Amino acid sequence: MVAEKKFEHCGPDLNIRQPAEVMRLERMGSFHPTRLSFARILIRKMIQQKTEISCARWEIDKKGFGNAVYQLNLFGKDLALIAFSNHIDSSQRTDRVIASSWDTSFALFDGVPSISDIQRLKVQLPLQEAGRYNKTELVLSRANKSVRMFELVAQSLSEGTQPPYEIINDIGYLMRTTAVYGNGKFGIDDRKNHCDLSDFSVPFQLEMLTVYLIRNFSIDLVNHVAKARNPKKYVPLDKKIQRHLGIGNATGLGMAPFLVKHPVLLNNWFQVRETALSRMLNVTSLSEEKAKKLVELIVRVKSFINSWDTDDNRQKQRIKILRTEWKSFSKKINLDYLLEINSLREIFKLSKEYSLECQELVVSLLLEVGSDLIDGLDLCLESTKLPMLYPKMKVNELVDLIRRNFSWALNINFSLNENVARFWYVSEEKLEPRLGNRFEEQGQELERPLDIARRVCSLNSDLENVDKDMIVAEFLMKYPAHRFIIRRIQTNAWAPYSEIRDNLIDDACKPIDMLRCKLSFFGASKFDPKSDRWVRVNLFQGAPLKSELNDPKNDDWWMPVLTCS
């Protein structure tokens, strides 16, 4: 309940966009990272604390194999990244969850690791899910090299030259993670033991820290390998290029159900985002400094979009349209215009002329200049309150809630095969969510409760057959199967952004929209779908290096661009 009370003090929800508009998959699948994304929040707080990160151990051979330890103190807590780099055959290198070998494996460690800790994890970490862990391990991760990129950079540096900017822009990372596990999985420490500390209560801060440290390790590793190849001619990687290298991430269906399984958390994420937007839209005058910054960012975005590419036909077309639209949009916005308008709302209104991709990019743009108004909202992102059943509610009140908040579900005809074509289940082999075809595949008896709209319709049908003065407790004695969906409907009454307003078992449902939505909250960019079920992204591209966490100006890394100048 703490988070909800805090949210009451996060400011007025003036002119906030409503769930009916924003909780649609097509719009959610158009989100971009913002200054309230988890990665941005982490870096901002590390800069505020002037966090120092030191390499306490570097036992890496000339070929780049061995172990390393990075240490830091964050929010008064000693932490360490323990990294292992191992040789694997190229045939073993895959982003799929069925993989059992990876180039590198990592653990975020609580405290200062001893030699025995490192030796223990040397055996366990490369096993990942199959390993055995202690509560000193806070996060587990693994990553594979982008072989072409890593080799090109290492060889260039060993020959005394910098790698081509075009390749850096094209790929944008030396390694990509294929999993980042936290919150008590596989025996590691549970998040609840740390989230009572206000700075760690922001979601996924430990996970984002792990990824950030992996990014720093990947840069140190390529420099080390290059120098070992040719110490006399070697030159270190240019810092401008280092900053532009993020960490890639390959993510599949396993991430999608999270948004359904955590309705209150989803509500808080969206409510914070929409409250932040509302605050910016109510700005009635713009300082010359912020106006100039907006113009600078609009130009930066244009370059960023031009560097964003994908082989996915759907996203490729969206990027093509976005480039055209941003050119049109930017022509209408200049310094004089910004200083003349009465409200940032005018810019927002202009965006309505364009695609959802462009509209949501403008949302991120406006938030970027709102540090003084919105940065404090990060404390409202977390929630410790769980969905609750209110058994004393009368049936007529429940019916009213359905009519008011779930009419979108009642409009779906679930007697049509295309509206029930999919089912979500968990793979026994990998314990990961999967999406099956109800009419072509076996296993629907294992279906997970992501069919929210269908459950609402089923409940509504049974409610028609009972006395409306009956209380929910009495109704559930006759229809116990509806307990789950009633709890969600009641939760939605006080957490209005808790439900995705689309049919998640529809044949046309695209899980990639759920993936992109969640990843945007993490701070990912350069969305590169490989199907409608998995995607590659870039995290921490443009972020300050570990040696640059002492200057507030280094927080300016939204939509980074690498130039030759």
N, C-alpha and C positions, 0 to 999 in steps of 0.2 A: 504493500500500500504506500510505501515511502515515495516511490517514483511518481505515482499519481498525485500525491499531495504537492510534491515539488513542481509538478507541471502546472498546478493552479497558480503558481507564482512566476510562471515564465512569460507573463504578459498577455495582453488582450488578443483574442482571436478575431481581429477585425478583418472583414471581407475575406475570410479564409475560404479556399476552394473546398468544395464539399466532396465526400466520398464517392458520390455518384459520378463525379467527373474524373477523379484521380485514381480510383481503385479498379481500373480496367486494364486488362493485360496489355492491350496495344499501347497504352500510354506508359505503363510501368516498364514495358520493354523499350522505351525511348529515353529512359533516365540517363543522366550523366553525373559524374562525381561532382561534389560540392565542397565548400570549405567546412561543412559539417559531416563529411564522410569520415569514417573511423581512422583512416590513415592520416588524414589532414589533422584531425584532433590530436593524435599521438605526436606527430612531429611538432605541432604548435606548442604542446606542453613540454616536450623535450627541449625546445628552444628556450622557453620561459625559464626552465630549470638549468639551462646551459649544461645539459647532460654530457658527461665525458665517457667515451667508450674506448677501452683499451684492449689491445690484443695481448692476453696474458700467456698464451701458449701457441706456438706455431711449429708443429712437428709435421711438416709437409715436405715430401721429397721432390726431386727435380722434375718428375713427371706430373706432380700435382696431387699425389696421393698421401694420405695421412690424416692427422687430426689437428684441430685448432680450437681455442677457447677465447671468446670475447667477453669482457666483464664491464658492468656498469652499475650505477646506483640510480634508480628511478623511483620517484615518490617515496624516498626514504628506504627503499627495498633493494638489497643486493641481488643482482640477477646475472646470469651468464648464458651465452649461447655456446653449446658444445657441438662442433661440426666434424663430420667424418667424410672424407673423400676417398672413394674406392674405385678400382678398375672394374669395369663390366664390359662384356662383349656388346657390340653394336646391336646384335639380335635381341638382347635383353632390354634395350632402351625403348620404353613405350610410355605414353601418358595414360594408358588405360588402367583401371583399378585392378585388373587381373595381374598386373606386373608384380614381381616378387624381388626385383633388383633395381637399384637406382644408383646414379652417379654419386649422389651425396645424401646424407641423412643428418638430422639435426634434433636437438632437444633444447628448449629453454629451461634453464635450471634455476631452482630457488636457492639462492645463496652462492657460496664460492665452492666449486667442485674440487674434491680431492683427487689424487691420482687413482685411488681405488674406484671413485665414481666414474672417472673417465674410462678406466679399464672395463668396468661393468657395462657401461653404455657402448663401448666399442663392440661388444658381442651382441647386445640387444637392439640397438638403434637401427642397424642395417636390416633387421627383421621387420621393423615397423609394427604393423598390427599383430604379428606373431610374437613380438618380444614381450618381456616382463619388466615392469617399471615400478618405481617408488613414487611417493608423494612429492619428492624433490623435483620431479619432472612436471613442468607446467604445460608445455606444448610439445607435440611431436610434429616433425615435418620431414619431407624428402623432396629432392629436386633432381631433374636431369639437365645436363648441359644442352644448350642449343649448339650442337656440334659444329655446324658451319660457322656460326658467329664466334664461338669461343676460339676455334682454331684460327680463324682469320685475324682476330684481334691479337692473339698470342704471337702469331707469326709476324704480323706487321710490327709489333713492338720490338720483337727480337731482332728485326732488321733495321731498327732505328727510325721507323716511320709510324705515323698515326693511321689507324684504319679509315677507310673511306666513309665520309659522312653519310653517303647514300645508304650504305649497308646498315649503319647504326640506326638511321631513321626507319629503315625497312623492317628490321627485326626488333630492336629496342631493348634486348635483354641478353644476358649471358647464360642464364639458367631459368628454368620455369619449375615451379612447385607443382606437384600432382596431388598433394594432400597437406592440410594443416589441421592437426587434431588438437582440441583443447577440451576443457570442461569435463574432466574425469574419464575420458575415453581410454580404454585399454589399461586401466589401473593408475593413470597419472592423476595429479591432484585436481580436485574439484574447484571450479571457479568460485563457488560460494564462499570459499575460504579467503578470498581476496577482494571480492566485489564490495565488501563493507567499507573499504577504503575508497573515498569519493573519486579519486583519480582513476582507479581501476574499475569503477562501476560503469564507466562508459563501455558499451559492448565491444568485445573482440580486441581490446587493447593489447593483451598479452600475445594474441595471435598476430596482430599487425606488427608488434615489436619483433617477433620472431622473423617475419618476412623481411622487415627492414634490415635486420642484422644479416640475414642470408644474402641480401643484395650487397651489403658491404663485403661479405666474405667472397662472393663471386668476383668482385672487382680486385680484391687483394690476391685471389688465386690466379687470375689471368696475368696480373703483373708478375707474380712469383714465377709462373711457368715460363713466361717470356724472358725474364732475366736469366733463368737457369739455362735456357737454350743458347743464349749468346750474351754473356755478361758485358762484353766490350762494346757491342753496338746497341744494346737494349736502351730504350727510352720508356719512361713510365707513361701510362695512359693519361692523356690530357684531361684535366679536371672538368672541362666543359662536357667532354664525352662521358666521363664517369657519371656526372649528374644526370645525363640523359638516359643512362642505362638503368632500367628498373628491374623488377623480377617478373618474369612471365608466370602465368598460372593457367593450368588446364583444369576446367571444372565441368562436371556432368550433372546428371539428374539428381545425384545425392544431395545437392544443395536446394533443389526446388521445394520439397515438402516442408522445409523449415518455416517458410512464410505462412503455411497453413497450421502447422503444429504449435506456433507461438503467436496466437492472435493479439495478445496484449502488447507484446514487444513490437509486432508489426504496427499496431496502432500508434505506439509512441514514436516510432521512427517516422511514420508519415505525418503525424501531428506536429512533430518538431519541424520537419521540412516545410509543411504548409504554413505553420505559424511564422517561420523565418521569412517565407515569401510574403506573407501578409504584412509583416513589419516593413519590409522593403517597399511594398506597393503603397504604403501609407507615408513614405517620405515625401514631404511637400517641397523641399528645396534641396539642391545638391551643391556641395562645395565645389569650388574649381578643382581642388585636388582630386576629389572622387570622380568628377566629370572627366578629367584627363585620364584617370586610371581606367575608366570604362572604355574610352576610345582606344587606349593601349591594348586592353584585353580583347576588344572586338577584332583588332588587327591580328593579335596573337592567335585567336580562335581560327581565323581564316587560314593561317599557315598550318595550324594543327590539323584541321579538317583535310587539308591537301596532303598531309603525311599519313592519314588514316586510310588503310586499304584492307580489303578482305577478298577471299575467293567465293564467299557465300553470295549467291545471286540476290537474295532478298536484301541483305544488308548492303551489298554493293550498290544496288539501286537507291537505297535510302541515303547513302553517303553522297551519291551523285546529285540527288535532289537537294540535299543539305548544302552542298557547295554552291549551287545556283541560288538557293534561298538566302544563304548568308551573305553572298555578294550583294543581293538586292537589299537585304536588311541593313547592311553596313553603310550603304549609300545614303540611307535616310538618317543615320545617326552621326553627328559631328559635335564638336565642342560647343559651338554656338547654340545648336538645338538643345543640348543637354542643359545648358545654363538658362535657357528660356522656358522650358517646360515646367509646369507646376508640380509634377509628380512622376516618379518612376513608373507609375501605372501606365503612362503613355507609351513607354517602351514595351511593356507587357502587352498592351492592346495591339501594337504593331505585329507582335509575334503571332497573334491569332490568325493572321493572313496565311501562315505557312504550315508546314507539316508538324506532326507531333514531335518528331525528332528535333526540329528547329525550336518549337515552343519550349521544350524541356531544356534545351541548351541555353535559351534565354533565361530561364529560371535559375540555372546554375550561374550564369553571368551576373545576374542581379545580386545573388547571395554573396558573390565573391567580394563585393565592395561594402558589405554590411557588418564588418567585424565588430563594431561598437554596439550594434543592435542585436546580433544573433549568436555570437560565440558562446555566451553563457547558457544557451539552450542545450548544450551537449549533456548537461546533468539530467536532462529530462528524457534521454534516449533509453535508459534502462527501466526495467520494471520488475519488481519482486512480487507483484500481485498476480495471482492466477485466476483463470476463469472460474466463476462460482455459480452454483445452482441456487436459485431462490425459490424454494418449494412452496412458499405461501402465496406466490403470485397467482392471481386468478387467470383462468383460461382466456377470458375475454381480453385481459391485458396482454397476454402472450400473442393472441391473434392480432391485436393492434400493432404490436412490435413487428410481426411478420409483414403485415400490410405496409407499414411505414418504411421498413429498412430492407426487406427482402422481396419486394415486388418483382425485382429483376429475375429472381429465381423462379417465381410462380409463372413467369411468362415462357418458361422452357417446357417443351413437350417431350417428356422422357419415355414416351411410347415409341419414339422414332429411334432406330438403331444408331443413326449418326450422333445422337445426343448422349448415348451411353457406350460409345465405341471403345473407350479406353478404361483400363483399371490400373491403379497404382498398387504395387506390392514391394516386398523387400526380398532381395536375392539371398537365398540361404548360403550361397557360396561366399559372398563378399559382405553380406549384411548391409547392402546399399540399396536405396530405392530404385525401382525400375517401373517402366510403363508398358503394359501389355495390351494386346488387341483382344477384346472380349469375345469376338466371333471367330478368331483364328488361332488363339493360343489358349493353353490350359493354365489354370492357376487362379481364376477369379475368386475362388473360395478363400484366397489369401488376401483379398482386396483390403487396402488400408483406407481409413475414413477421410479421404480427400474429396469425396463427392458431396460437398456441402450443399450445393443447389438441389440435388436430388433428394437429400435428406430433409431439406426444408419442405419440399413439395409433399413428401410422404407424411411428414408431421402434419402439415396443413390439412391433408386429406382426412387424417384420423381425428383432428380437432373438430371437424364438421359434425362428427357423430356423438359428441358429448355435450353435457350441460355447460354453458359458458360461465356459470357461477362457480363451477368446480375449481379447486386449487390445483396447482401443478403436481403436488405430491399425490393427490388422488388420481390424477390422470396417469401418472407414471406407474401406479400400481396396476393399471390395466394395460399400459403400453410402455414397458420398461426400456424398450429398444431406442426410445426417443430421448433418453437422458442426455446423451452427448450433444445432440443438436439443440436441445432446449437451452443447455448451458451456454452454447455459443451465441444463440439469439439474445439471451439475457445479457451476456457480456457485451455484445455489440451495442446495446442501448447506452452504455457508459464509455465504450471504446469504439467510436464510430468508424475508425479506419482499420478495424480488425479483420475484415473480410474482403477477399478478392472478389469482385462482382462479375465473375465469369464462370462458366461451366468447365471445370477442370477435367472432366471425363469426356468432353466433346471430341469428336474426330478432328476438328479444326484447331483444337487447343495447341498452342505452341509453348512448351516448357521453357524454351530459350528466353521468352519474355520474363519469366520468373527469375531465371538465372541472372539476366542483365540487371533487373531491379535490385536484387540483393547485392550483386557485385558493385553497383554504383554506390550503395551505402558504405561498402568497404573502402571505396576510393579507386576502383579499377577503371581503366580507360582502354582505348584501342580495342574495342569489342570485335572479336574475330570468330564468328560462329563456324563450327565445323559440321554442324547439322542443326536440327531444331532441338537437340538434346545435349549438346556439349559445346563449349566455347573456350577460346584462348583470350586472355586479357593481359594487361600490363599493370603492375602495382609499383608505386613509388618512383615512377619515371619523373625526372625533374626534381625529386626531393633532395634536400641538402645532404651532403656526405657526413660521415660521422665526425669529421674535423670541422664542420661548418654549423654546428648546433649552438653557436654562441652569438648569433646575430639575428634579431627579429626580422630583418629584411629577407632572410632566406626562407620565410614562410610563403613567399610569393612564387608558387610552382604549379598553379592550376593551368592545365592545357599547355604543357611545356613544348618548346620548339627548339630544335638544334639548327643553328645557322653557321655558315662558313666564316663569317666575320669575327 
